[in-house]
């Protein structure tokens, strides 16, 4: 995702307002107490991300044998952590007409945890599992492993699913590892346009794409700029987060290339007026390069990101906001 470099981004700290000269003034008091951080299976998380980004996966190119292996790996992990199936089963096959490479079918991997109180209202958590395959050699390597983009998000689905199975949410949470993002968001588009649950009962999309490395320990939650009612939930999540959680990159005011609204799978939901929160970091030098490999992930940041997404999901589940139109 995100083909454009990020230059001159205006950064607004969560819970802060700009005060000129680059200063920020906190408007939210520090939390006097935070709920315990989510228990994330960090060993399983690192194992899953390493497997998905292994050289043997050859960059999980859309339509490739290796992308199908990634699909099957995730399907097995969804089974192992105990996710229920949705609709036609664990993998949802759908037709595509990718004129560029003649691909005719693709698959989303889908599972759910049924809500205990409002099972007919849905939180849909997404991350794409495809990447861009093998390409031009850079520094002797030509496999574009896509560890951060987006094995990090796909592996996080499993960790979050495991957490919610252990302690079920009030609303039903659907997990979808979606296919073909790098070729035009085929999987998320299919999920939204041919939904297996009523589209108007989807409360929010939580999308993860590139959450595994950031030297500044900064994670963005984009979306509240389009759906302001989500902002208080993000702000409250930020106060207790292990990473620096920021809002932004979600309106034209961010500048050309810096508005991420249409740059990953949440765009498919937004197009239908479904609120989204997209978690991701700003680009790094290995973005869409062979250097986006597992050994360059930052485990402490990555686990902190997953815990932050977990905290947001819990907070939303406990205090959902009404769907609003942008
Ligand atoms: Zn991506």
Boltz pocket constraint, residues with backbone or C-beta under 6 A from the ligand:
constraints:
  - pocket:
      binder: B
      contacts: [[A, 1], [A, 2], [A, 128], [A, 130], [A, 149], [A, 150], [A, 181], [A, 209], [A, 210], [A, 264]]
      max_distance: 6.0
